[in-house]
Amino acid sequence: MKVPLLDLKMQYQSIKSEIDAAIFKVIESQYFILGPEVKALEEELLKYLNCNYAIGVSSGTDALLIALMAIDIQPGDEVIVPTYSFFSTAGVVSRLNATPVFADIDPITFNISPNEIEKRITNKTKAIIPVHLYGQSADMQPIIEIAKKYSLFVVEDGAQAIGVQYKDGRTVGTIGDIGCFSFFPSKNLGCFGDGGLVATNNKELADRLKILRMHGAEPKYYHKIIGGNFRLDALQAAVIRVKLKYLDSWSQRRRENADLYTKLFIENNLAEEARKINLDAKNKVLLPKAIYKDGKLRNYHIYNQYIIQVEKRDELREFLTNEEIGTEIYYPVPFHRQECFAELKYNDSDFPVSNFVAEHSLALPVFPELTEEQIKFVVEKIKEFVNHKEQ
Ligand SMILES: *Cc1c(COP(=O)(O)O)cnc(C)c1O
């Protein structure tokens, strides 16, 4: 049985007529840059996220970059980021000639550990970028408290977490100063190319973000500040507007798929629940945990990825590949181990959790259209591998 990691063709087929009509409408209008389609999407997204301003931009990476430009990150400033995330989170800091300062993560949520943040604050620290990795909120309350105490900005990287709620019910990306989202095709709300969004409740920051998106000009051709072309395409906006209506039902399907995996791993006596201290996965499968599940939240986790951790991760991946089961390793190399950040001279042993996760994590297929049979097949194959390894 073939089980791809992600199958976007199935999603497209299910809404093809709506998508095609929306794209055709933009083509007929020949209005491709910003305009009514982007404006309408921004209105819909600020309602969906429950914030004051939503501004469409060219990608999730550009959302982070423009956010740091809006809060005026300067050369030499320090920005604290988790060492375990997608590259953009740290890359954008270096692109402004500022210094990314790495912090270790929490072993259960994979998100930045608030205790690790405070240790790394200096008089150069300007901002913190918590990432809501894999579709679950970082612990925002202590992060906001630290930011207040030291007068720091908080830029949330919600690229994998659109619509996700923190334990207090607020939507991620609206808790800090600016929230950043990506519409890369493999995200829960993906477009047909690159796209992104910045969200904020602060009018001053929103005005700055809008100006920065258009080369820093206001009005046109009068440049107050140096910005860039960070615009979202009208065609992408049209696609996202159609998909937004389905986002919550797709994320619900992902949660159901995740719950089925978890149930099957437990039933098959393969599961080891994620714990605070013990990082040993032995001959078991360390399961992901939705820590806000027992609250009354609609979107406590949207499972952009379902991440297990196993001892012989690379061997398991090869075994599953041979069985035509798609998997991925997110992220094999934490930032402090990346060649491009070597000059920052980090001590590898300062990041035990990130190192462990990078060496043991494996993403299993969890996309909405996955069938029960496919999930059962994946668990069966993992059981076969683990039992074989035990002998
Ligand atoms: C995808 C992603 C980004 C970058 O988004 P793009 O749209 O691909 O530029 C940034 N941060 C995280 C955590 C991501 O997963």
The ligand as a Tripos MOL2 file, in Angstrom:
@<TRIPOS>MOLECULE
LIG
   15    15     1     0     0
SMALL
NO_CHARGES

@<TRIPOS>ATOM
      1 C1          7.6790   27.0820    6.3090 C.3       1 LIG1
      2 C2          8.2750   27.7990    7.4480 C.ar      1 LIG1
      3 C3          8.8130   29.0810    7.3210 C.ar      1 LIG1
      4 C4          9.0210   29.7570    5.9990 C.3       1 LIG1
      5 O1          7.9210   29.8850    5.1970 O.3       1 LIG1
      6 P1          8.0890   30.0270    3.6060 P.3       1 LIG1
      7 O2          6.7240   30.4420    3.1620 O.co2     1 LIG1
      8 O3          8.5110   28.7060    3.0790 O.co2     1 LIG1
      9 O4          9.1010   31.0910    3.3440 O.co2     1 LIG1
     10 C5          9.2760   29.7250    8.4550 C.ar      1 LIG1
     11 N1          9.2290   29.1280    9.6610 N.ar      1 LIG1
     12 C6          8.7390   27.8920    9.8270 C.ar      1 LIG1
     13 C7          8.6900   27.2960   11.2020 C.3       1 LIG1
     14 C8          8.2580   27.1820    8.7230 C.ar      1 LIG1
     15 O5          7.7930   25.9450    8.8990 O.3       1 LIG1
@<TRIPOS>BOND
     1     1     2 1
     2     2     3 ar
     3     2    14 ar
     4     3     4 1
     5     3    10 ar
     6     4     5 1
     7     5     6 1
     8     6     7 2
     9     6     8 1
    10     6     9 1
    11    10    11 ar
    12    11    12 ar
    13    12    13 1
    14    12    14 ar
    15    14    15 1
@<TRIPOS>SUBSTRUCTURE
     1 LIG1         1 GROUP 0 **** ****
